[in-house]
Amino acid sequence: MKRLITTCCLATLMTLAAHAQCTFRNTAFKSGEFLTYNLYYNWKFVWVKAGNASMSTVQTTYKGKPAYRASLTTRGNRKVDEMFVLRDTLLAYCGTDMAPLYYRKGAREGKRYTVDEVFYSYPNGKIAIKQHRQRNDGQHEWYNRTPDECVYDMLNIFLRARSFDPANWKSGYVVNIPIADGNGIDPARLVYKGKQNIKADNGLKYRCLSLSYQEKEKGKWKEIVRFYVTDDDNHIPVRLDMFLRFGSAKAFLVNMKGNKNPVQAVVK
């Protein structure tokens, strides 16, 4: 009987440990945060106003348990639609302990439209994900995987990274991240590039941390997005440089509200 109790306790601890390693503290945001951005697209070496983007985070429930829901939408304007159609909608759920629960990305880029989904669960002391991709031709792909380590998606890792403590980071510091999408798990990383003052579209200038999000393609690291986030406890993105399939785009902060902590990164 004693051995049985010990075995059950160990099994429980293994399950909790597996889930715990995917959890993290949240020091950067709270329910009700809302951020808006202006989008600019590079067309024949000229930057043109391309539309807007917004990101919101609210506390809700997911399958009956407390969770955060984050959504990010990008919308190009009609003028830019003539050159390049940009319609992305990202949705993510994570537990209040920051463990990823769900991810969806619907992307219309040019004439191409795809949907990616990732469903996370933590059964029997393991990490399990179910992945779904709707291809541009309408066909559906489904995959089930049990990776040996925690994996994330682009939006869930962004929520998590906002609570990283960069106090002791030096330029070149690397955080390795396995990233899942609708049909695979690929190596990715965040590379710290130091600090820089960035002017937002609200007329204010902020002291920012520069973070390069990179994915490995054909054995080489390729920069996908460069984030400039406030050098304070909020780590709010002030500017994003995006390197797209059909060119490059930038997003500049217009407004923030509902931030968790005082904004202390304004440069006067």
Backbone bond lengths (Angstrom), bond angles and torsions (degrees), N, CA, C in turn:
res aa  C-N    CA-C-N  psi(-1)  N-CA   C-N-CA  omega(-1)  CA-C   N-CA-C  phi
1 M - - - 1.465 - - 1.522 110.79 -
2 K 1.328 115.30 -43.07 1.461 119.86 179.59 1.518 110.83 -62.43
3 R 1.369 115.26 -40.47 1.458 119.87 179.65 1.531 110.38 -65.70
4 L 1.350 116.61 -39.05 1.459 120.65 179.19 1.528 111.30 -62.96
5 I 1.337 116.03 -43.63 1.460 120.30 178.66 1.518 110.75 -62.28
6 T 1.341 116.13 -42.52 1.462 120.86 178.92 1.515 111.19 -61.62
7 T 1.348 116.19 -43.43 1.463 120.91 179.55 1.519 111.31 -62.53
8 C 1.350 116.17 -42.97 1.461 120.18 179.17 1.525 111.16 -63.82
9 C 1.329 116.30 -40.56 1.465 120.53 178.51 1.518 111.48 -63.03
10 L 1.341 115.97 -42.74 1.461 120.05 179.35 1.518 111.03 -63.75
11 A 1.342 116.38 -41.14 1.460 120.20 179.44 1.531 110.46 -62.94
12 T 1.338 115.37 -41.91 1.456 119.81 178.65 1.515 111.26 -63.33
13 L 1.336 116.26 -43.61 1.460 120.49 179.13 1.516 111.84 -63.32
14 M 1.338 116.91 -38.21 1.461 120.25 178.14 1.523 110.86 -63.50
15 T 1.343 116.65 -41.16 1.459 120.42 178.73 1.521 110.80 -64.33
16 L 1.341 115.63 -45.65 1.461 119.78 179.38 1.519 111.41 -64.00
17 A 1.332 116.91 -39.21 1.465 120.74 -179.68 1.518 111.16 -64.85
18 A 1.345 116.40 -41.04 1.456 119.82 -179.37 1.527 110.55 -63.78
19 H 1.339 115.55 -40.56 1.458 119.09 178.85 1.521 110.75 -73.09
20 A 1.339 115.47 -37.11 1.464 119.57 -176.62 1.516 112.17 -64.30
21 Q 1.343 116.99 -33.41 1.456 117.84 -177.78 1.529 111.57 -68.77
22 C 1.340 117.53 -17.14 1.454 120.93 177.20 1.522 111.96 -94.62
23 T 1.324 116.93 1.05 1.457 120.83 179.52 1.521 110.12 -95.19
24 F 1.327 114.55 168.48 1.462 119.25 -178.23 1.521 107.84 -163.59
25 R 1.309 116.35 158.07 1.456 120.31 177.16 1.531 109.46 -77.50
26 N 1.310 116.85 149.03 1.463 121.59 175.56 1.518 108.50 -111.90
27 T 1.320 116.60 109.51 1.470 121.39 178.63 1.532 111.91 -114.24
28 A 1.348 117.66 -1.25 1.461 119.85 -165.90 1.521 115.63 -109.17
29 F 1.314 119.32 -27.64 1.466 118.96 -174.96 1.520 110.55 -141.57
30 K 1.335 114.86 165.08 1.452 121.52 176.25 1.523 108.82 -139.04
31 S 1.310 115.27 169.65 1.455 120.17 178.22 1.523 110.30 -61.31
32 G 1.330 115.94 135.12 1.457 120.86 179.04 1.514 114.45 100.30
33 E 1.327 117.94 1.37 1.465 119.44 176.90 1.529 109.60 -70.99
34 F 1.332 116.01 135.46 1.462 121.18 -179.64 1.524 108.80 -140.59
35 L 1.330 115.51 125.32 1.461 122.47 -177.27 1.524 109.44 -123.25
36 T 1.339 117.05 138.97 1.460 120.24 176.49 1.528 109.82 -126.73
37 Y 1.333 115.09 151.44 1.463 121.78 -173.91 1.524 111.14 -140.35
38 N 1.321 115.74 151.33 1.457 122.63 165.52 1.519 108.64 -93.87
39 L 1.328 115.81 138.65 1.462 121.45 178.24 1.523 110.31 -105.98
40 Y 1.322 115.10 139.62 1.461 121.65 176.29 1.525 108.33 -128.40
41 Y 1.324 116.05 140.95 1.463 121.64 -178.26 1.521 109.65 -122.08
42 N 1.321 116.16 138.88 1.460 121.13 179.54 1.517 109.91 -86.60
43 W 1.316 115.69 115.32 1.467 121.07 -179.08 1.518 108.99 -124.72
44 K 1.332 116.60 110.68 1.462 122.81 179.83 1.524 111.14 52.39
45 F 1.335 114.91 48.87 1.459 124.04 175.35 1.533 113.13 72.28
46 V 1.329 117.46 10.64 1.457 121.47 177.97 1.528 108.70 -119.20
47 W 1.345 116.80 133.20 1.455 120.78 177.46 1.521 109.42 -88.31
48 V 1.337 116.57 123.26 1.459 121.53 -179.01 1.530 108.90 -122.02
49 K 1.340 115.33 148.66 1.465 120.41 177.40 1.523 108.24 -65.03
50 A 1.338 115.96 123.15 1.452 120.21 -170.68 1.521 113.67 -108.47
51 G 1.333 118.17 -16.60 1.458 119.54 -176.69 1.505 110.22 148.98
52 N 1.333 115.32 -146.47 1.457 119.43 -178.11 1.515 110.44 -146.50
53 A 1.322 113.77 167.58 1.464 120.78 177.60 1.520 107.88 -142.88
54 S 1.318 116.09 154.51 1.456 120.52 177.29 1.521 109.38 -144.90
55 M 1.320 115.05 150.32 1.452 121.29 177.34 1.519 109.21 -136.58
56 S 1.323 116.15 131.38 1.460 120.65 179.76 1.525 109.43 -130.87
57 T 1.326 115.42 150.74 1.459 121.75 177.38 1.522 108.30 -136.07
58 V 1.328 116.41 125.85 1.462 121.14 179.12 1.527 108.91 -134.87
59 Q 1.322 115.45 153.99 1.459 119.73 173.89 1.517 108.90 -88.96
60 T 1.335 115.65 135.66 1.450 121.94 -175.84 1.528 108.31 -149.55
61 T 1.305 117.90 -151.99 1.466 121.83 173.33 1.520 109.00 -129.72
62 Y 1.314 115.89 152.11 1.459 122.21 175.15 1.520 107.04 -134.75
63 K 1.330 115.54 116.04 1.461 121.99 -175.36 1.529 111.30 53.12
64 G 1.335 114.69 40.53 1.452 121.28 174.42 1.510 116.16 84.19
65 K 1.337 118.04 1.68 1.458 121.16 -178.93 1.529 110.47 -117.30
66 P 1.352 117.64 149.37 1.470 120.38 -179.61 1.526 111.33 -58.28
67 A 1.311 115.80 139.38 1.464 120.57 -177.25 1.516 109.90 -157.28
68 Y 1.328 115.47 163.93 1.458 122.32 169.31 1.525 108.31 -101.64
69 R 1.337 114.98 140.25 1.464 120.75 172.65 1.516 108.42 -115.87
70 A 1.316 116.51 122.87 1.462 122.01 178.60 1.518 109.01 -116.10
71 S 1.322 116.36 136.61 1.460 120.05 177.48 1.520 109.79 -132.78
72 L 1.316 115.44 141.10 1.460 122.63 179.20 1.518 107.85 -131.86
73 T 1.316 117.11 123.84 1.457 120.93 179.25 1.520 110.08 -126.01
74 T 1.315 116.08 142.34 1.459 122.44 174.40 1.520 108.07 -124.61
75 R 1.331 115.50 136.58 1.467 120.45 -177.78 1.523 109.61 -136.80
76 G 1.320 116.68 117.26 1.449 120.79 175.39 1.521 110.75 -80.08
77 N 1.333 117.76 156.72 1.459 120.36 177.27 1.532 110.55 -89.68
78 R 1.333 115.65 172.31 1.467 119.90 -174.36 1.523 112.60 -64.55
79 K 1.336 115.47 -35.15 1.462 119.11 -179.81 1.524 110.95 -60.93
80 V 1.324 115.96 -43.85 1.457 120.13 -178.98 1.518 110.96 -75.91
81 D 1.336 117.39 -27.51 1.463 120.31 178.52 1.520 111.99 -56.53
82 E 1.330 116.52 -28.77 1.462 119.71 178.92 1.526 111.22 -66.79
83 M 1.348 115.98 -24.98 1.465 120.33 179.96 1.515 111.49 -99.24
84 F 1.350 115.64 -40.86 1.458 119.92 -173.15 1.523 108.93 -162.63
85 V 1.342 117.23 124.40 1.458 121.50 179.90 1.527 109.24 -89.36
86 L 1.326 115.62 122.96 1.464 121.06 179.85 1.525 108.77 -124.86
87 R 1.330 115.98 108.88 1.462 121.88 179.38 1.528 108.01 -139.11
88 D 1.303 117.16 94.50 1.460 121.32 179.66 1.525 109.91 -116.32
89 T 1.315 116.13 137.08 1.458 121.66 174.27 1.523 108.16 -132.62
90 L 1.326 116.13 118.09 1.459 121.57 179.08 1.522 109.26 -113.82
91 L 1.328 115.75 136.97 1.454 122.16 179.67 1.521 108.54 -134.87
92 A 1.331 116.65 135.48 1.464 120.08 179.24 1.517 110.11 -143.73
93 Y 1.324 114.62 144.74 1.461 122.37 170.82 1.520 108.36 -118.75
94 C 1.329 115.95 139.50 1.457 120.83 170.83 1.520 107.46 -139.32
95 G 1.324 116.89 154.70 1.446 119.81 176.45 1.517 110.62 -66.54
96 T 1.313 116.80 165.38 1.463 119.18 175.35 1.518 110.51 -65.65
97 D 1.354 116.65 -12.47 1.465 121.70 172.83 1.519 111.24 -92.68
98 M 1.352 117.20 9.10 1.465 125.45 174.92 1.531 114.26 74.53
99 A 1.329 118.56 5.98 1.467 120.05 175.95 1.530 109.10 -71.16
100 P 1.339 119.67 128.41 1.466 121.55 -178.89 1.526 111.70 -61.51
101 L 1.336 115.62 142.14 1.463 121.44 179.97 1.523 112.43 -123.53
102 Y 1.327 117.54 -38.31 1.466 120.22 -175.67 1.523 109.38 -160.76
103 Y 1.356 114.50 151.20 1.464 120.62 177.51 1.524 108.37 -148.52
104 R 1.324 115.02 140.56 1.465 120.95 173.44 1.515 109.64 -142.82
105 K 1.325 115.19 136.10 1.456 120.78 174.52 1.518 108.59 -131.60
106 G 1.321 115.41 119.47 1.454 120.97 171.30 1.513 107.78 -107.27
107 A 1.313 116.60 118.90 1.470 120.26 -172.09 1.523 111.42 -127.45
108 R 1.328 115.00 123.39 1.460 120.75 169.16 1.509 107.20 -114.18
109 E 1.326 115.37 108.71 1.456 121.71 -179.23 1.521 107.62 -125.26
110 G 1.324 115.57 110.52 1.453 119.09 -171.63 1.522 109.23 68.53
111 K 1.314 118.11 -129.45 1.464 122.12 178.43 1.528 111.92 -96.14
112 R 1.321 116.30 4.89 1.456 121.24 -174.57 1.524 110.16 -99.55
113 Y 1.350 116.34 130.70 1.461 120.95 177.53 1.523 109.59 -129.89
114 T 1.323 116.47 126.62 1.461 121.65 178.56 1.525 109.70 -136.77
115 V 1.316 115.45 157.73 1.459 122.40 174.32 1.518 107.97 -128.41
116 D 1.331 116.52 128.83 1.459 123.15 174.42 1.520 109.20 -116.80
117 E 1.337 116.20 140.32 1.459 121.35 174.23 1.520 109.68 -137.31
118 V 1.339 115.23 145.02 1.465 121.76 173.99 1.530 107.59 -133.79
119 F 1.339 115.87 125.77 1.465 122.43 177.69 1.530 107.54 -110.50
120 Y 1.330 117.08 124.88 1.465 121.96 -176.85 1.532 110.18 -105.62
121 S 1.339 115.81 142.73 1.461 121.02 170.57 1.531 107.90 -149.01
122 Y 1.323 115.38 166.21 1.470 120.88 -173.56 1.532 109.92 -134.80
123 P 1.354 117.04 67.53 1.468 120.35 -176.20 1.534 112.81 -89.78
124 N 1.310 116.23 142.96 1.466 122.55 169.60 1.529 113.60 51.22
125 G 1.321 115.78 39.50 1.457 118.87 176.14 1.516 114.78 75.94
126 K 1.351 117.36 15.26 1.461 120.40 179.73 1.525 109.82 -128.04
127 I 1.317 114.24 165.19 1.460 120.59 174.15 1.520 107.77 -98.04
128 A 1.303 117.21 130.92 1.467 120.42 178.66 1.525 108.87 -128.88
129 I 1.314 115.96 138.42 1.465 119.99 175.67 1.525 109.48 -131.86
130 K 1.319 114.40 142.86 1.465 121.40 171.31 1.516 106.40 -113.22
131 Q 1.331 116.26 128.95 1.459 120.91 -175.00 1.528 110.27 -118.13
132 H 1.328 114.52 143.37 1.465 120.56 -178.59 1.517 109.56 -137.80
133 R 1.320 115.79 132.60 1.465 120.94 173.38 1.520 109.75 -128.89
134 Q 1.324 115.08 127.86 1.457 121.32 168.54 1.511 107.01 -99.07
135 R 1.305 116.19 115.04 1.453 120.59 -175.23 1.522 111.59 -78.08
136 N 1.314 114.99 170.29 1.453 120.84 -178.11 1.528 111.89 -61.37
137 D 1.337 117.35 -28.67 1.467 121.00 179.49 1.526 112.46 -86.41
138 G 1.352 117.26 5.14 1.451 121.14 177.00 1.518 115.13 91.97
139 Q 1.314 118.20 -8.60 1.460 120.83 179.66 1.532 110.27 -75.10
140 H 1.353 115.57 152.60 1.454 122.26 -176.88 1.525 110.90 -114.07
141 E 1.320 115.52 138.95 1.459 121.92 175.81 1.529 108.51 -121.90
142 W 1.338 117.57 137.36 1.468 122.80 178.47 1.516 110.01 -128.05
143 Y 1.331 116.55 139.17 1.459 122.13 -179.80 1.532 109.35 -139.46
144 N 1.319 116.34 145.13 1.468 122.27 173.48 1.517 108.38 -122.41
145 R 1.337 116.93 128.78 1.459 121.19 -178.20 1.525 110.59 -137.98
146 T 1.324 115.47 150.06 1.464 121.89 173.48 1.531 107.37 -125.78
147 P 1.328 116.99 82.22 1.477 120.54 -178.32 1.521 111.44 -65.78
148 D 1.330 115.41 158.39 1.462 121.44 -178.62 1.524 112.51 -79.95
149 E 1.315 117.19 -12.79 1.462 121.03 -179.74 1.518 109.39 -137.55
150 C 1.326 116.19 165.90 1.456 120.19 178.15 1.524 110.27 -63.30
151 V 1.313 114.98 139.21 1.460 120.64 175.29 1.522 108.07 -122.98
152 Y 1.328 115.14 161.98 1.456 121.00 -175.49 1.518 108.68 -138.90
153 D 1.292 116.84 173.57 1.455 123.89 171.84 1.521 107.65 -117.72
154 M 1.299 116.66 177.19 1.467 119.54 -172.57 1.529 112.78 -64.46
155 L 1.336 118.02 -34.51 1.459 119.44 -177.20 1.527 111.59 -84.66
156 N 1.325 117.13 -40.70 1.469 119.15 178.18 1.526 111.94 -65.31
157 I 1.325 117.86 -36.85 1.456 118.55 179.21 1.524 110.42 -71.49
158 F 1.335 117.22 -29.72 1.454 119.94 176.53 1.527 110.47 -66.07
159 L 1.333 117.37 -44.12 1.466 120.68 176.90 1.519 110.61 -59.34
160 R 1.309 116.36 -43.14 1.458 121.58 -178.87 1.522 111.14 -66.65
161 A 1.331 116.11 -43.96 1.469 120.79 -175.47 1.518 112.17 -64.58
162 R 1.313 117.44 -24.42 1.470 119.44 179.69 1.527 111.76 -64.56
163 S 1.335 117.17 -20.73 1.462 120.34 179.00 1.525 112.86 -99.97
164 F 1.338 117.50 6.40 1.461 119.41 173.57 1.527 109.27 -62.52
165 D 1.320 116.21 148.65 1.459 121.79 176.59 1.524 109.13 -104.09
166 P 1.333 118.43 103.14 1.465 121.35 -175.61 1.521 113.64 -90.35
167 A 1.324 118.32 13.77 1.468 121.09 -172.50 1.530 112.40 -54.75
168 N 1.319 117.28 -37.30 1.465 120.76 -177.03 1.526 113.34 -104.12
169 W 1.339 117.06 10.65 1.451 119.70 179.96 1.531 110.58 -76.39
170 K 1.304 115.29 144.67 1.457 122.22 171.66 1.521 108.57 -115.92
171 S 1.318 116.53 156.07 1.457 120.42 -179.52 1.532 110.28 -53.90
172 G 1.334 115.63 129.07 1.456 121.20 -177.05 1.518 113.68 101.93
173 Y 1.339 117.28 -6.67 1.461 121.03 179.07 1.533 109.39 -61.99
174 V 1.340 116.62 137.06 1.463 121.64 -173.64 1.523 110.67 -120.52
175 V 1.331 115.80 134.67 1.461 122.65 170.53 1.522 106.81 -115.32
176 N 1.338 117.48 114.80 1.458 121.64 -179.85 1.524 110.37 -84.46
177 I 1.342 116.18 138.75 1.455 121.93 -173.74 1.531 109.93 -141.16
178 P 1.344 119.35 123.91 1.471 119.42 169.59 1.533 109.16 -80.10
179 I 1.340 116.86 126.19 1.460 121.57 -175.30 1.530 109.99 -114.73
180 A 1.340 114.70 128.25 1.461 120.80 177.98 1.521 110.03 -101.95
181 D 1.340 115.48 145.86 1.457 120.96 169.85 1.528 107.45 -130.01
182 G 1.318 118.36 -148.64 1.455 119.47 -175.45 1.498 116.37 -74.59
183 N 1.340 118.04 -16.81 1.464 117.99 -176.62 1.527 115.19 -143.01
184 G 1.328 119.11 7.84 1.456 118.62 -179.72 1.518 112.58 -164.11
185 I 1.326 114.35 175.34 1.461 122.96 173.41 1.519 106.61 -126.30
186 D 1.306 116.69 120.95 1.460 120.97 -174.66 1.518 111.08 -123.09
187 P 1.328 117.30 148.63 1.465 120.10 176.03 1.521 110.74 -68.85
188 A 1.311 115.96 136.63 1.459 121.93 176.39 1.517 107.67 -143.14
189 R 1.313 116.30 170.38 1.461 119.25 179.94 1.521 110.48 -157.79
190 L 1.325 114.63 155.47 1.458 123.09 169.55 1.523 107.53 -107.49
191 V 1.316 116.73 129.23 1.459 121.54 179.45 1.528 108.05 -117.27
192 Y 1.320 115.80 122.65 1.466 120.97 179.39 1.518 109.38 -77.85
193 K 1.326 116.55 128.50 1.462 121.91 -175.08 1.529 113.61 -111.31
194 G 1.324 116.78 6.90 1.464 119.20 179.12 1.518 112.35 100.99
195 K 1.320 115.86 -165.19 1.466 121.77 -176.72 1.527 110.89 -110.76
196 Q 1.333 114.81 150.29 1.465 120.11 -179.44 1.533 108.71 -156.16
197 N 1.321 117.08 143.60 1.456 121.22 175.27 1.528 109.35 -84.35
198 I 1.346 115.51 128.35 1.460 121.14 -175.85 1.520 109.80 -126.62
199 K 1.342 116.37 131.86 1.465 120.91 177.05 1.519 109.49 -91.29
200 A 1.322 115.89 128.54 1.459 122.02 178.73 1.522 110.29 -91.32
201 D 1.333 116.28 173.94 1.465 120.53 178.24 1.525 112.59 -83.28
202 N 1.320 117.20 8.53 1.471 120.58 171.97 1.527 111.57 -97.56
203 G 1.343 116.60 7.36 1.456 121.62 177.51 1.511 114.83 87.17
204 L 1.342 117.30 -3.92 1.457 120.98 -179.18 1.524 110.97 -101.08
205 K 1.322 114.44 153.48 1.455 120.67 176.89 1.535 108.15 -111.82
206 Y 1.342 115.53 137.55 1.460 120.73 -175.51 1.527 110.96 -124.22
207 R 1.316 115.67 143.59 1.460 121.68 169.11 1.527 107.36 -77.97
208 C 1.321 116.34 121.00 1.460 120.48 -171.06 1.524 112.74 -124.48
209 L 1.321 114.20 153.78 1.461 122.97 167.69 1.519 107.07 -92.11
210 S 1.315 117.16 134.58 1.458 122.00 179.57 1.529 109.17 -101.23
211 L 1.340 115.86 122.10 1.466 121.78 -178.18 1.524 109.11 -126.18
212 S 1.312 115.64 128.02 1.458 121.45 179.33 1.528 109.76 -102.90
213 Y 1.345 116.15 117.84 1.465 120.22 175.08 1.525 108.18 -91.15
214 Q 1.341 116.57 123.66 1.451 121.54 -174.29 1.524 110.92 -129.18
215 E 1.335 115.87 145.55 1.455 122.09 174.72 1.523 108.83 -122.36
216 K 1.317 115.50 151.42 1.465 119.54 -179.09 1.524 109.43 -89.57
217 E 1.322 115.36 124.66 1.456 122.12 177.47 1.527 109.29 -128.91
218 K 1.317 116.32 122.96 1.460 122.66 179.80 1.528 111.42 52.68
219 G 1.339 115.42 41.30 1.456 121.20 175.47 1.509 115.35 82.07
220 K 1.349 117.92 0.59 1.458 120.95 -178.85 1.530 109.94 -124.37
221 W 1.332 116.09 147.94 1.451 120.77 178.48 1.519 110.14 -79.65
222 K 1.335 115.69 130.81 1.467 121.81 179.83 1.525 108.39 -122.08
223 E 1.344 116.55 128.67 1.452 120.63 178.95 1.528 109.60 -74.18
224 I 1.335 115.99 128.96 1.458 122.33 -179.78 1.522 110.63 -102.71
225 V 1.327 116.38 -46.68 1.466 121.60 179.99 1.523 109.21 -142.27
226 R 1.328 117.05 139.86 1.461 122.38 170.65 1.542 106.79 -109.70
227 F 1.344 115.70 117.31 1.458 121.54 179.62 1.527 110.21 -97.68
228 Y 1.311 116.63 138.53 1.460 122.37 169.22 1.526 106.65 -118.58
229 V 1.338 116.86 107.22 1.462 121.01 -174.49 1.523 109.54 -114.43
230 T 1.331 115.40 149.16 1.460 120.28 -176.44 1.523 111.24 -57.67
231 D 1.318 115.29 137.70 1.462 121.95 179.32 1.529 108.91 -85.08
232 D 1.329 114.99 64.25 1.456 122.43 174.25 1.528 106.88 -150.83
233 D 1.316 118.00 -169.41 1.467 120.02 -174.71 1.520 113.69 -73.53
234 N 1.342 118.26 -12.34 1.468 120.33 179.34 1.524 113.00 -81.55
235 H 1.339 116.28 -36.28 1.458 122.10 -175.55 1.531 110.99 50.43
236 I 1.324 115.31 49.72 1.462 121.57 179.27 1.526 109.80 -79.73
237 P 1.324 118.56 131.53 1.470 120.23 177.22 1.527 111.19 -65.45
238 V 1.306 116.09 123.35 1.462 122.03 178.21 1.520 110.27 -97.02
239 R 1.317 115.63 -35.79 1.466 120.52 177.98 1.518 108.93 -147.17
240 L 1.342 115.97 143.28 1.449 122.13 174.91 1.520 108.30 -128.28
241 D 1.304 116.54 129.66 1.460 122.31 173.01 1.523 107.10 -105.18
242 M 1.338 116.69 116.80 1.458 121.61 -174.18 1.523 110.55 -112.42
243 F 1.315 115.18 129.42 1.461 121.01 -178.01 1.523 107.18 -105.63
244 L 1.351 115.34 99.05 1.447 122.56 -170.46 1.516 111.72 -91.09
245 R 1.322 113.90 170.44 1.461 120.45 178.09 1.522 111.27 -62.62
246 F 1.361 115.64 -31.00 1.458 119.41 -174.77 1.522 112.32 -114.14
247 G 1.303 118.36 22.16 1.458 120.29 -179.79 1.516 110.59 142.53
248 S 1.314 116.59 -149.98 1.460 120.73 -178.34 1.522 109.88 -136.68
249 A 1.338 114.87 154.10 1.461 120.91 -179.70 1.520 108.61 -141.68
250 K 1.317 115.26 159.89 1.459 121.40 176.25 1.523 109.01 -132.20
251 A 1.326 115.70 149.83 1.462 121.52 174.65 1.518 108.05 -127.41
252 F 1.345 116.44 132.05 1.459 122.33 179.49 1.521 109.28 -120.26
253 L 1.320 115.75 134.58 1.455 121.82 -179.68 1.525 111.62 -60.40
254 V 1.329 116.14 132.61 1.459 122.59 176.03 1.531 110.46 -106.50
255 N 1.341 115.27 -43.93 1.461 118.21 -175.85 1.522 109.83 -153.71
256 M 1.320 115.78 148.34 1.457 121.79 173.19 1.520 108.56 -134.84
257 K 1.319 116.23 142.58 1.463 120.23 173.35 1.529 108.83 -151.06
258 G 1.312 115.09 155.47 1.451 119.92 179.88 1.509 113.74 76.11
259 N 1.345 118.01 20.04 1.470 119.94 -179.16 1.525 110.02 -69.62
260 K 1.313 115.30 147.85 1.462 122.53 -174.13 1.515 112.75 -71.60
261 N 1.325 117.15 -39.68 1.471 122.23 -173.05 1.525 110.93 -120.18
262 P 1.331 117.63 160.21 1.468 119.85 174.17 1.527 110.51 -59.06
263 V 1.334 115.74 141.83 1.465 120.53 177.89 1.534 107.57 -83.06
264 Q 1.311 116.05 111.14 1.475 121.07 -174.71 1.522 112.59 -114.07
265 A 1.333 116.40 11.30 1.466 119.68 -175.18 1.519 113.16 -103.44
266 V 1.326 117.53 6.87 1.464 119.71 179.99 1.533 109.36 -68.88
267 V 1.325 115.68 131.02 1.470 121.28 177.80 1.523 108.42 -93.56
268 K 1.308 116.97 120.11 1.464 121.29 -177.24 1.513 111.75 -96.13
